[in-house]
Amino acid sequence: MSNKKFNPLYFLALIPIGMFGILGAIFESFRGEALSGFLWGIAIGFGIMVVSLIGIFGWEWLKKQMEKGKLFPYITLAVIASIIISTIFATSLGKPSCEEYDNSGEPYQSCTQYADDGYEATSDQKWAKFWGTLPVTIVITSLIATLVHHNIHKKGEK
């Protein structure tokens, strides 16, 4: 058997999950579905905690690998950066800006003329933009990560 003692302070990690549950119950109580909102809130809070823990432990592991002089963490960060860049490119596709507003004195002005004739991209076009730019950004960011790694490793040998 293990000699590790259970720390009762670990129960404090349940507080944010409960808070998300209460918030969900409050928001859904207006529709008469407080229990459903509570359960969804708990699920969302648990998901956020799991993703946060994976991110924290993953970042610590990447820092340890970087200190050892490995190339893998640099490439991993490059792939994450390329996913973020491709997502930005895809989501910004087809967002027309307003050239002329309706100045009728109302507090909320409506746009009467959009740039690019009001072109809005479909979901398929945005996914195509994402998958079309992802390989290019992965190659570019990986090359930059490799150059940074070699530059840092070269300085460490001197």
Sequence and secondary structure as in RCSB ss.txt:
>XXXX:A:sequence
MSNKKFNPLYFLALIPIGMFGILGAIFESFRGEALSGFLWGIAIGFGIMVVSLIGIFGWEWLKKQMEKGKLFPYI
TLAVIASIIISTIFATSLGKPSCEEYDNSGEPYQSCTQYADDGYEATSDQKWAKFWGTLPVTIVITSLIATLVHH
NIHKKGEK
>XXXX:A:secstr
       GGGGGGHHHHHHHHHHHHHHHHTTT HHHHHHHHHHHHHHHHHHHHHHHHHHHHHHHHHHTT SHHHH
HHHHHHHHHHHHHHHHTTT   EEEE  SS SS  EEEEGGGG    HHHHHHHHHHHHHHHHHHHHHHHHHHHH
HHHHHHH 
